[in-house]
Amino acid sequence: MTRAEAVALVLSRLTPEVLVVAADGAISREAYRAADRPRSFYMLGSMGHVASIALGLALSRPERVVALDGDGNLLMGFGNLALVGGLRPSRFYHLVLDNQCYATTGGQTCLSRQVDLAAAAAGCGYAWARRCGAGEDVAAAVDAWLSAPSPALFDLVIDALDPGPVAERIPLSPEEMAERFRDAVSATLAAE
């Protein structure tokens, strides 16, 4: 499964009120291309911070929060597993797209080849953690993850290097993305 297919599959399973935090680089671009929506926060230039931003939202908001992370990105901010596991937010769903390399920057190998990210999450206190490898029913595994107790981490092994080009850059400035996300979240607050 490619990164684009994985992102599109997950986003197709989410209801409109879910808040999404997408990792910088290709993951944000794929999320924008697959299902752009104001309730998605696209990180730019903040490698290693997806889980911490999503955690803040899950602790302060009533909506479900989905973090779209990469294996290299997660390893960059590995301490966030302990934060999430220790604080145990009840609406936190963490997807790790595990291509075992830094695909966005040229395909350098990543330590997720040696580190079991799902086992690390479980060891840190996640209520549910699973790795899904090649040949497994990914759609069923995504559904199991989204119905699992939270916090839940789903480590999805994907193709190392996508056969096609990375999606185009997001045509919004970082300021526009942040303002749009803030407005979408504020509109919900006003309605509550």
FIMIPA-451026 format. One record per residue: residue in one letter; x, y, z of N, C-alpha, C in turn. Coordinates in steps of 0.05 Angstrom, whole numbers, plus 5000, padded with zeros to 4 digits. Layout:
N
NULUM   resn     nu     nv     nw    cau    cav    caw     cu     cv     cw
NULUM      A      X      Y      Z      X      Y      Z      X      Y      Z
...
//
This chain:
192
NULUM   resn     nu     nv     nw    cau    cav    caw     cu     cv     cw
NULUM      M   5017   4977   5000   5000   5000   5000   5018   5025   5000
NULUM      T   5011   5044   4984   5026   5069   4983   5017   5088   5006
NULUM      R   5033   5108   5010   5026   5129   5030   5000   5142   5022
NULUM      A   4997   5149   4996   4973   5163   4987   4948   5145   4991
NULUM      E   4950   5119   4985   4928   5101   4989   4921   5099   5019
NULUM      A   4941   5097   5036   4936   5095   5065   4922   5120   5076
NULUM      V   4932   5143   5068   4921   5168   5078   4892   5171   5068
NULUM      A   4887   5165   5043   4860   5167   5032   4841   5148   5046
NULUM      L   4850   5123   5051   4834   5104   5065   4826   5113   5093
NULUM      V   4845   5123   5108   4839   5132   5135   4821   5156   5135
NULUM      L   4826   5175   5118   4809   5199   5117   4781   5193   5108
NULUM      S   4778   5173   5092   4751   5165   5083   4734   5153   5105
NULUM      R   4747   5144   5127   4733   5132   5149   4726   5152   5171
NULUM      L   4734   5177   5169   4730   5196   5190   4705   5212   5185
NULUM      T   4691   5219   5207   4668   5236   5205   4677   5265   5205
NULUM      P   4660   5283   5195   4668   5311   5191   4678   5326   5216
NULUM      E   4669   5318   5240   4677   5333   5264   4705   5325   5274
NULUM      V   4716   5304   5265   4742   5295   5274   4764   5315   5267
NULUM      L   4782   5320   5286   4804   5338   5281   4828   5321   5272
NULUM      V   4842   5331   5252   4864   5316   5240   4889   5333   5242
NULUM      V   4911   5322   5251   4937   5335   5251   4955   5318   5233
NULUM      A   4964   5329   5211   4980   5314   5191   5010   5323   5193
NULUM      A   5027   5304   5192   5056   5309   5193   5066   5325   5170
NULUM      D   5087   5339   5175   5099   5356   5154   5108   5339   5130
NULUM      G   5112   5352   5108   5121   5338   5084   5099   5324   5069
NULUM      A   5106   5300   5059   5088   5286   5041   5062   5278   5054
NULUM      I   5062   5272   5079   5037   5264   5092   5016   5287   5092
NULUM      S   5025   5311   5098   5006   5334   5096   4996   5338   5068
NULUM      R   5014   5336   5049   5006   5339   5021   4986   5318   5012
NULUM      E   4991   5293   5020   4972   5272   5013   4945   5276   5027
NULUM      A   4945   5285   5051   4920   5290   5066   4905   5312   5052
NULUM      Y   4919   5333   5044   4906   5356   5030   4894   5346   5004
NULUM      R   4909   5331   4989   4899   5321   4963   4876   5301   4966
NULUM      A   4877   5284   4986   4856   5263   4989   4830   5274   4999
NULUM      A   4831   5293   5019   4807   5302   5031   4812   5328   5047
NULUM      D   4818   5350   5033   4822   5375   5047   4797   5383   5062
NULUM      R   4802   5393   5086   4779   5402   5102   4790   5422   5123
NULUM      P   4774   5441   5131   4783   5461   5150   4792   5449   5177
NULUM      R   4781   5426   5184   4788   5414   5210   4813   5397   5209
NULUM      S   4829   5401   5188   4855   5387   5186   4877   5408   5189
NULUM      F   4895   5402   5206   4918   5420   5211   4942   5407   5197
NULUM      Y   4953   5421   5177   4976   5411   5162   5001   5424   5174
NULUM      M   5018   5407   5186   5043   5417   5197   5063   5422   5175
NULUM      L   5078   5443   5178   5100   5449   5159   5125   5455   5175
NULUM      G   5146   5441   5170   5172   5447   5182   5174   5442   5212
NULUM      S   5159   5423   5222   5158   5417   5251   5161   5387   5256
NULUM      M   5182   5376   5245   5185   5347   5247   5187   5338   5276
NULUM      G   5172   5317   5282   5172   5306   5309   5151   5316   5328
NULUM      H   5133   5333   5318   5113   5346   5336   5084   5339   5331
NULUM      V   5079   5320   5313   5051   5313   5307   5036   5303   5333
NULUM      A   5049   5285   5347   5035   5274   5370   5031   5295   5392
NULUM      S   5050   5313   5396   5046   5333   5417   5024   5353   5410
NULUM      I   5022   5360   5385   5000   5379   5376   4973   5364   5379
NULUM      A   4972   5340   5369   4947   5324   5371   4940   5319   5400
NULUM      L   4959   5314   5417   4954   5310   5445   4942   5334   5458
NULUM      G   4952   5358   5452   4941   5382   5463   4912   5386   5455
NULUM      L   4906   5379   5430   4878   5381   5421   4861   5360   5435
NULUM      A   4870   5336   5438   4855   5314   5451   4849   5320   5480
NULUM      L   4868   5334   5493   4864   5341   5521   4845   5365   5525
NULUM      S   4842   5381   5504   4827   5406   5508   4801   5408   5491
NULUM      R   4797   5388   5475   4773   5389   5457   4756   5364   5461
NULUM      P   4730   5366   5455   4712   5343   5458   4713   5324   5434
NULUM      E   4724   5333   5411   4724   5317   5387   4746   5296   5388
NULUM      R   4742   5275   5372   4763   5255   5367   4786   5269   5352
NULUM      V   4810   5262   5358   4834   5273   5345   4849   5250   5332
NULUM      V   4856   5254   5306   4872   5234   5292   4898   5247   5284
NULUM      A   4920   5235   5292   4947   5244   5285   4957   5226   5262
NULUM      L   4963   5239   5240   4975   5225   5217   5005   5229   5218
NULUM      D   5019   5209   5226   5048   5211   5232   5064   5194   5213
NULUM      G   5090   5199   5212   5108   5182   5197   5127   5169   5217
NULUM      D   5139   5146   5209   5157   5132   5227   5181   5149   5235
NULUM      G   5193   5162   5216   5216   5180   5222   5208   5203   5239
NULUM      N   5185   5214   5233   5174   5237   5248   5169   5228   5277
NULUM      L   5157   5205   5281   5152   5195   5308   5178   5190   5323
NULUM      L   5198   5179   5310   5223   5174   5323   5237   5200   5330
NULUM      M   5233   5221   5315   5244   5247   5321   5233   5258   5347
NULUM      G   5208   5252   5353   5195   5262   5378   5186   5238   5395
NULUM      F   5204   5218   5398   5197   5193   5411   5186   5197   5439
NULUM      G   5194   5217   5453   5184   5222   5480   5154   5227   5481
NULUM      N   5143   5235   5458   5114   5239   5457   5098   5214   5463
NULUM      L   5109   5190   5457   5095   5165   5463   5090   5164   5493
NULUM      A   5110   5171   5509   5107   5170   5538   5087   5191   5548
NULUM      L   5087   5215   5536   5067   5235   5543   5039   5225   5538
NULUM      V   5034   5215   5514   5008   5205   5507   5000   5182   5524
NULUM      G   5018   5163   5528   5012   5139   5544   5008   5146   5573
NULUM      G   5022   5166   5583   5019   5174   5611   4994   5190   5616
NULUM      L   4987   5207   5597   4963   5224   5601   4937   5210   5592
NULUM      R   4940   5190   5574   4917   5174   5565   4893   5189   5556
NULUM      P   4895   5207   5537   4871   5221   5527   4851   5202   5515
NULUM      S   4826   5208   5520   4805   5189   5512   4796   5191   5483
NULUM      R   4807   5210   5468   4799   5213   5440   4823   5215   5422
NULUM      F   4844   5201   5427   4869   5204   5412   4875   5179   5396
NULUM      Y   4876   5183   5369   4881   5161   5350   4905   5168   5334
NULUM      H   4926   5152   5336   4953   5158   5326   4959   5137   5303
NULUM      L   4961   5147   5279   4969   5130   5256   4998   5136   5250
NULUM      V   5014   5115   5247   5041   5118   5238   5044   5104   5211
NULUM      L   5050   5120   5191   5055   5109   5164   5085   5101   5164
NULUM      D   5089   5075   5165   5116   5064   5169   5128   5053   5143
NULUM      N   5143   5070   5130   5157   5062   5105   5186   5054   5110
NULUM      Q   5194   5055   5136   5221   5047   5145   5243   5063   5131
NULUM      C   5236   5088   5123   5256   5106   5112   5246   5135   5114
NULUM      Y   5263   5153   5109   5256   5181   5107   5251   5187   5077
NULUM      A   5227   5179   5068   5221   5180   5039   5220   5209   5029
NULUM      T   5211   5228   5045   5208   5256   5036   5235   5268   5030
NULUM      T   5256   5259   5044   5283   5271   5040   5302   5254   5024
NULUM      G   5292   5233   5012   5310   5217   4995   5312   5187   5000
NULUM      G   5297   5177   5019   5296   5148   5024   5318   5137   5042
NULUM      Q   5330   5155   5059   5349   5145   5078   5335   5126   5098
NULUM      T   5349   5104   5106   5337   5085   5124   5330   5097   5151
NULUM      C   5310   5086   5163   5300   5096   5189   5301   5073   5209
NULUM      L   5303   5079   5234   5305   5059   5256   5279   5043   5260
NULUM      S   5258   5050   5247   5233   5035   5251   5237   5006   5240
NULUM      R   5258   5002   5225   5265   4974   5217   5272   4957   5241
NULUM      Q   5284   4969   5262   5293   4955   5285   5275   4960   5310
NULUM      V   5260   4981   5310   5244   4989   5333   5215   4982   5328
NULUM      D   5203   4967   5345   5175   4960   5343   5159   4983   5355
NULUM      L   5148   5000   5338   5134   5024   5347   5109   5017   5362
NULUM      A   5094   4997   5354   5070   4989   5368   5077   4979   5396
NULUM      A   5098   4963   5398   5106   4953   5425   5115   4976   5443
NULUM      A   5129   4995   5431   5138   5019   5446   5114   5034   5457
NULUM      A   5094   5038   5439   5070   5053   5448   5055   5038   5470
NULUM      A   5052   5012   5467   5039   4996   5488   5055   4998   5514
NULUM      G   5082   4997   5512   5098   4999   5536   5097   5026   5549
NULUM      C   5090   5046   5534   5087   5073   5545   5059   5078   5556
NULUM      G   5040   5060   5552   5014   5063   5564   4991   5067   5545
NULUM      Y   4995   5065   5519   4973   5067   5500   4954   5044   5506
NULUM      A   4928   5049   5505   4908   5028   5511   4907   5007   5489
NULUM      W   4914   5015   5465   4913   4996   5442   4936   5003   5423
NULUM      A   4950   4983   5414   4973   4988   5395   4976   4963   5378
NULUM      R   4978   4968   5352   4981   4945   5333   4997   4953   5309
NULUM      R   5012   4934   5299   5026   4938   5274   5012   4921   5252
NULUM      C   5009   4933   5229   4996   4919   5206   5016   4918   5183
NULUM      G   5023   4894   5175   5043   4890   5155   5031   4882   5128
NULUM      A   5049   4878   5109   5041   4870   5082   5025   4845   5082
NULUM      G   5004   4844   5065   4987   4821   5063   4964   4820   5082
NULUM      E   4963   4839   5101   4940   4839   5120   4917   4856   5108
NULUM      D   4893   4853   5118   4870   4868   5110   4871   4895   5123
NULUM      V   4881   4915   5108   4886   4941   5119   4860   4955   5126
NULUM      A   4840   4953   5109   4814   4966   5115   4803   4956   5141
NULUM      A   4803   4930   5146   4793   4919   5171   4810   4928   5195
NULUM      A   4836   4930   5191   4854   4939   5212   4849   4968   5219
NULUM      V   4844   4985   5199   4838   5013   5204   4812   5015   5219
NULUM      D   4792   5000   5212   4767   5000   5227   4770   4991   5256
NULUM      A   4787   4971   5260   4792   4962   5287   4806   4984   5304
NULUM      W   4825   4997   5291   4839   5019   5305   4820   5041   5312
NULUM      L   4803   5050   5294   4784   5072   5299   4762   5065   5319
NULUM      S   4758   5039   5324   4738   5032   5344   4751   5022   5370
NULUM      A   4778   5023   5372   4793   5014   5395   4791   5034   5418
NULUM      P   4797   5026   5443   4799   5045   5465   4823   5063   5460
NULUM      S   4822   5087   5470   4842   5107   5466   4859   5111   5491
NULUM      P   4884   5120   5487   4897   5125   5462   4904   5100   5447
NULUM      A   4902   5102   5420   4907   5079   5403   4927   5086   5381
NULUM      L   4947   5069   5378   4968   5073   5358   4966   5051   5338
NULUM      F   4965   5058   5312   4964   5039   5290   4989   5044   5273
NULUM      D   5007   5025   5273   5032   5026   5258   5027   5011   5232
NULUM      L   5023   5025   5210   5017   5014   5184   5041   5013   5166
NULUM      V   5051   4990   5160   5073   4987   5142   5064   4994   5113
NULUM      I   5077   5012   5100   5071   5020   5073   5095   5017   5055
NULUM      D   5091   5020   5029   5113   5018   5010   5135   5038   5017
NULUM      A   5160   5030   5015   5182   5047   5022   5182   5073   5005
NULUM      L   5181   5070   4980   5181   5094   4962   5157   5092   4943
NULUM      D   5140   5111   4945   5116   5111   4927   5124   5111   4898
NULUM      P   5109   5096   4882   5116   5095   4853   5110   5121   4839
NULUM      G   5092   5137   4849   5085   5162   4836   5097   5186   4850
NULUM      P   5093   5210   4839   5104   5234   4851   5088   5241   4876
NULUM      V   5102   5255   4894   5088   5266   4918   5068   5287   4909
NULUM      A   5047   5289   4923   5026   5309   4917   5038   5337   4916
NULUM      E   5025   5354   4902   5033   5382   4900   5033   5395   4927
NULUM      R   5049   5416   4930   5049   5432   4955   5021   5443   4960
NULUM      I   5015   5446   4986   4989   5457   4994   4989   5487   4987
NULUM      P   4968   5496   4972   4968   5523   4963   4958   5544   4983
NULUM      L   4965   5539   5008   4958   5558   5030   4984   5564   5045
NULUM      S   4986   5589   5055   5009   5596   5072   5005   5583   5099
NULUM      P   5026   5580   5115   5023   5569   5142   5003   5586   5158
NULUM      E   5004   5612   5155   4985   5629   5169   4956   5624   5161
NULUM      E   4951   5620   5135   4925   5614   5125   4915   5587   5136
NULUM      M   4933   5567   5136   4925   5541   5147   4918   5542   5176
NULUM      A   4934   5557   5192   4929   5559   5221   4903   5574   5226
NULUM      E   4898   5596   5211   4874   5611   5215   4849   5595   5207
NULUM      R   4851   5581   5185   4828   5565   5176   4821   5543   5197
NULUM      F   4842   5530   5208   4838   5510   5229   4826   5522   5254
NULUM      R   4837   5545   5263   4826   5559   5287   4797   5566   5283
NULUM      D   4790   5577   5259   4763   5585   5254   4744   5561   5255
NULUM      A   4753   5538   5243   4736   5514   5243   4732   5503   5271
NULUM      V   4752   5504   5288   4749   5495   5315   4733   5515   5332
NULUM      S   4737   5541   5327   4722   5561   5342   4692   5560   5334
NULUM      A   4686   5555   5309   4658   5553   5301   4644   5530   5316
NULUM      T   4658   5509   5321   4647   5487   5336   4642   5495   5365
NULUM      L   4662   5510   5377   4659   5520   5404   4634   5537   5407
NULUM      A   4630   5555   5388   4607   5573   5389   4581   5558   5387
NULUM      A   4581   5536   5373   4557   5520   5369   4551   5502   5394
NULUM      E   4571   5497   5411   4567   5479   5433   4552   5491   5456
//
